[in-house]
Amino acid sequence: MAVIHPDVRNTLLYADAVHDHLLSTIEKMRALAAEGISEDKDIAVKVDMNGQLADLWLKPGILDRKTAAEIAKEITRLVTTAGQQNADQVAELFRTAHELPDFDALVAAQGSGDTTEPVPETQADRLRV
């Protein structure tokens, strides 16, 4: 039966922790969305993490009250503002993504790290003569 060296086991444990940390940060980034609403509440936008328009709502009858140019200008302003909010949040998440767990603290939390753990035999190992 094969044995995993404690240093290898600890390194694998750390790699799993870093992987989980990074995936968690990516999921938080993907979930980011900012919303903007015009002062007169005629237009609402939702912007994704990339600053792209994800949803647009126009109050019924808005074309009777405003010109297309006014509507376009307001949509552009709202998307730009919401996109900047998201960019700031993504930058903060990006900074926290680089705050990796401490290797020594992680290993200490899992135990002394001095024991060796047997690796289960594979079918190929059992067939070897």
GIUR-V974822 format. One line per field, one symbol per residue. phi: phi as a letter, one per 40 degrees, with the letter a starting at -180 (. if undefined). Layout:
phi->???
This chain:
phi->.cbccdccccccccccccdcccccccccccccabbbbcdcgcbbbbbcccgccbabbbcdgcccbbccccccccccccccccccccccccccccccccccccdccccccchcgccbbcccccdcccccb
